[in-house]
């Protein structure tokens, strides 16, 4: 099973992914928690370039290709081996982020982005995606507070430096993607408290994981 968490800066993905991981661990399920970019050793080097504020002059097409390179390595090294072994992958951002950020917000050709994913990423999609939806004028101050407090490194603040209008396009992009795939997406109100957001996610997980476990049990009997 492949689960992803998506959302703008400051939406709480890094906090909530820990709750998801702990929930699955308590059930005794084999799972791995990972992220994009930077889920692999090679990916961490790519991440340092992509999120560095000194990379502000990066061409959007170069940005897209770096994200795609990170994803190829991530799929081959982490995601597919876990899924094929019957485990669960929980990922902080994945391909939907590329559609929202590089496609909608940067204005790159969506067909190009989709074709790249089909050609070199096996068109691999998550089974379940939590979209932590939050207004940018709420999320960005949260993100900057984390950066200034030292809970996050300021060497990864390139996207926080983007304009409010940019992040509004990202949010609109995410919501449009979710509208097209309602069977996969669960939109979570990320303006609530940490515990309230966790409760929303857990309620969905309890049902979805039961379905996964039932299917796994059926497969084992075959």
Backbone torsions as a table, in degrees:
resi	resn	phi	psi	omega
1	UNK	NA	142.4	-176.3
2	UNK	-124.8	114.3	-178.3
3	UNK	-115.6	134.7	176.9
4	UNK	-125.6	154.1	172.8
5	UNK	-119.5	129.5	-178.6
6	UNK	-127.1	161.0	177.2
7	UNK	156.5	166.1	179.8
8	UNK	-72.4	174.1	175.0
9	UNK	-58.0	136.0	177.5
10	UNK	82.9	7.1	-177.6
11	UNK	-81.9	-10.3	175.1
12	UNK	98.3	15.1	-177.7
13	UNK	-60.0	-45.1	-176.8
14	UNK	-64.1	-31.1	176.2
15	UNK	-75.0	-47.0	-174.6
16	UNK	-71.6	-28.5	179.9
17	UNK	-65.8	-31.0	175.9
18	UNK	-66.0	-40.0	177.9
19	UNK	-64.6	-41.0	178.4
20	UNK	-62.4	-46.7	-180.0
21	UNK	-59.3	-45.9	-179.7
22	UNK	-65.4	-38.0	178.0
23	UNK	-60.6	-46.0	-179.0
24	UNK	-69.6	-37.1	178.0
25	UNK	-62.0	-40.8	-179.8
26	UNK	-64.4	-25.7	176.3
27	UNK	-82.1	-4.3	179.7
28	UNK	78.2	20.7	-178.3
29	UNK	-89.1	144.2	177.3
30	UNK	-76.3	119.9	-177.5
31	UNK	-149.0	160.1	176.4
32	UNK	-133.4	140.9	177.3
33	UNK	-106.3	128.2	-176.0
34	UNK	-145.0	-174.9	-176.3
35	UNK	-155.5	161.8	171.5
36	UNK	-132.6	137.3	-8.8
37	UNK	-76.1	162.9	171.7
38	UNK	102.9	21.7	-179.8
39	UNK	-79.5	-9.6	179.7
40	UNK	-127.6	172.2	178.7
41	UNK	-61.5	-45.6	177.4
42	UNK	-65.5	-41.0	179.7
43	UNK	-60.7	-33.2	179.4
44	UNK	-65.2	-32.7	176.6
45	UNK	-70.4	-39.1	176.7
46	UNK	-65.1	-41.2	179.4
47	UNK	-58.2	-42.2	-177.4
48	UNK	-61.2	-29.6	176.8
49	UNK	-78.5	-47.4	-174.5
50	UNK	-63.3	-38.6	-173.2
51	UNK	-98.7	-3.0	179.2
52	UNK	-69.7	124.1	178.4
53	UNK	-59.3	-21.3	177.2
54	UNK	-73.5	-7.6	176.9
55	UNK	-93.1	23.3	-174.3
56	UNK	-62.6	-23.7	-178.8
57	UNK	-87.9	7.2	-177.1
58	UNK	-61.5	134.2	176.7
59	UNK	-67.8	137.9	-179.2
60	UNK	-55.8	-35.5	178.9
61	UNK	-68.5	-37.7	176.6
62	UNK	-65.3	-40.0	176.9
63	UNK	-58.8	-47.5	178.8
64	UNK	-57.5	-45.9	-176.9
65	UNK	-67.8	-34.7	176.8
66	UNK	-67.9	-42.5	176.2
67	UNK	-61.4	-40.1	-179.8
68	UNK	-67.3	-40.3	177.8
69	UNK	-61.5	-43.3	176.7
70	UNK	-59.3	-41.3	-176.6
71	UNK	-69.0	-40.5	178.2
72	UNK	-57.7	-49.1	179.4
73	UNK	-61.9	-41.4	-178.4
74	UNK	-63.5	-46.0	179.5
75	UNK	-60.7	-47.4	-175.3
76	UNK	-70.8	-36.4	-172.8
77	UNK	-90.5	-34.7	-172.8
78	UNK	-118.5	-54.5	-168.0
79	UNK	-69.0	-56.5	-176.6
80	UNK	-62.8	-45.0	179.4
81	UNK	-57.7	-38.5	179.9
82	UNK	-69.8	-45.0	-179.6
83	UNK	-64.4	-45.2	-178.7
84	UNK	-66.8	-22.3	177.0
85	UNK	-88.2	6.8	177.5
86	UNK	84.5	11.7	-179.3
87	UNK	-94.9	-175.3	-178.4
88	UNK	-119.4	130.8	175.0
89	UNK	-103.5	129.6	174.9
90	UNK	-117.1	117.5	-171.6
91	UNK	-123.5	130.8	174.6
92	UNK	-82.9	98.9	-176.3
93	UNK	73.9	146.9	178.9
94	UNK	-157.2	-144.1	-171.5
95	UNK	-64.0	-31.6	178.9
96	UNK	-60.7	-32.3	177.1
97	UNK	-63.4	-37.7	178.6
98	UNK	-65.9	-41.4	176.9
99	UNK	-62.2	-43.3	-176.7
100	UNK	-73.3	-45.4	-175.2
101	UNK	-81.6	-56.3	-176.1
102	UNK	-81.2	-31.9	-180.0
103	UNK	-80.1	-66.9	-175.7
104	UNK	-71.8	-53.4	-173.5
105	UNK	-73.1	-39.6	-179.9
106	UNK	-86.7	-20.3	177.8
107	UNK	84.8	18.5	176.8
108	UNK	-73.9	157.5	-177.4
109	UNK	-62.5	117.7	-178.1
110	UNK	-64.1	-34.4	178.7
111	UNK	-63.7	-40.1	177.2
112	UNK	-60.8	-45.7	-179.0
113	UNK	-62.5	-44.5	179.5
114	UNK	-65.1	-41.1	179.9
115	UNK	-65.1	-40.4	177.4
116	UNK	-59.7	-43.4	-179.0
117	UNK	-64.5	-38.8	178.6
118	UNK	-68.1	-41.1	-173.8
119	UNK	-73.8	-43.2	-171.7
120	UNK	-121.7	-3.2	177.5
121	UNK	-118.3	16.9	176.4
122	UNK	60.8	14.6	-177.3
123	UNK	54.8	31.0	-177.0
124	UNK	-70.2	124.5	179.3
125	UNK	-119.2	153.0	175.7
126	UNK	-68.3	158.1	173.3
127	UNK	-82.6	-30.2	-175.5
128	UNK	-147.2	130.1	179.2
129	UNK	-127.5	124.5	173.4
130	UNK	-94.1	119.3	174.5
131	UNK	-99.1	108.3	178.2
132	UNK	-83.2	96.1	-171.9
133	UNK	-86.2	130.9	-176.1
134	UNK	-154.6	141.6	176.2
135	UNK	-67.2	135.6	-179.8
136	UNK	-57.8	-32.9	-179.5
137	UNK	-72.2	-6.7	170.3
138	UNK	-100.9	-41.9	-176.3
139	UNK	-69.1	-42.9	-177.1
140	UNK	-62.9	-45.4	175.7
141	UNK	-59.1	-36.3	175.8
142	UNK	-60.4	-46.5	-178.1
143	UNK	-63.5	-43.3	179.7
144	UNK	-66.6	-33.7	177.1
145	UNK	-63.2	-40.5	177.9
146	UNK	-65.1	-40.8	180.0
147	UNK	-65.4	-43.7	-177.2
148	UNK	-72.5	-26.9	179.3
149	UNK	-81.1	-13.1	-179.3
150	UNK	90.4	0.5	178.7
151	UNK	-73.7	-15.3	171.3
152	UNK	-132.9	150.4	-178.0
153	UNK	-79.8	136.8	-179.9
154	UNK	-76.7	-2.1	174.1
155	UNK	-79.7	-1.3	179.2
156	UNK	-122.7	44.8	-173.8
157	UNK	-114.4	20.4	-175.9
158	UNK	-62.0	-41.2	-177.4
159	UNK	-77.8	-28.6	175.0
160	UNK	-63.9	-25.7	179.5
161	UNK	-80.0	-6.2	177.3
162	UNK	-71.5	162.0	-177.4
163	UNK	-70.8	161.0	175.6
164	UNK	-60.6	-37.8	179.4
165	UNK	-61.6	-37.5	176.9
166	UNK	-59.5	-48.4	-177.1
167	UNK	-69.8	-28.3	174.2
168	UNK	-67.2	-36.3	175.8
169	UNK	-67.2	-39.2	177.7
170	UNK	-60.0	-48.4	-179.6
171	UNK	-60.5	-44.8	178.7
172	UNK	-61.3	-37.5	177.9
173	UNK	-63.3	-45.7	178.4
174	UNK	-59.2	-46.7	-177.9
175	UNK	-64.5	-35.8	178.0
176	UNK	-67.3	-40.6	178.1
177	UNK	-63.7	-44.1	-179.6
178	UNK	-63.3	-36.0	180.0
179	UNK	-65.4	-32.8	-179.4
180	UNK	-77.0	-22.4	-177.6
181	UNK	-129.8	63.1	-176.9
182	UNK	-65.2	-22.6	-179.6
183	UNK	-71.1	-22.9	-178.6
184	UNK	-100.7	-35.4	-173.6
185	UNK	-88.5	143.6	168.4
186	UNK	-126.7	115.1	-178.1
187	UNK	-85.9	124.0	-176.4
188	UNK	-111.4	132.8	178.0
189	UNK	-75.8	100.1	-175.2
190	UNK	-84.6	3.7	176.1
191	UNK	-80.0	-12.0	-179.6
192	UNK	-76.4	175.8	177.9
193	UNK	-67.8	164.4	179.4
194	UNK	-55.5	-45.1	-178.8
195	UNK	-66.5	-37.6	179.1
196	UNK	-68.2	-39.5	177.0
197	UNK	-65.5	-43.7	178.0
198	UNK	-58.4	-40.8	-179.6
199	UNK	-64.7	-39.5	177.8
200	UNK	-61.1	-45.6	-178.1
201	UNK	-67.9	-43.0	-178.2
202	UNK	-62.2	-38.6	179.7
203	UNK	-60.0	-42.2	177.8
204	UNK	-67.8	-44.5	-177.0
205	UNK	-60.7	-40.6	-177.5
206	UNK	-56.8	-40.1	178.7
207	UNK	-74.5	-48.8	-174.2
208	UNK	-66.2	-38.8	-179.7
209	UNK	-69.8	-34.3	175.9
210	UNK	-62.8	-41.2	177.0
211	UNK	-61.3	-43.4	179.2
212	UNK	-62.0	-45.2	-179.1
213	UNK	-66.6	-38.4	177.4
214	UNK	-63.7	-42.1	-180.0
215	UNK	-66.4	-40.8	179.0
216	UNK	-62.7	-39.0	179.3
217	UNK	-66.0	-39.0	176.8
218	UNK	-63.8	-42.6	179.5
219	UNK	-63.9	-36.6	-179.7
220	UNK	-67.2	-30.3	-178.9
221	UNK	-78.8	-15.5	-177.6
222	UNK	-75.3	NA	NA
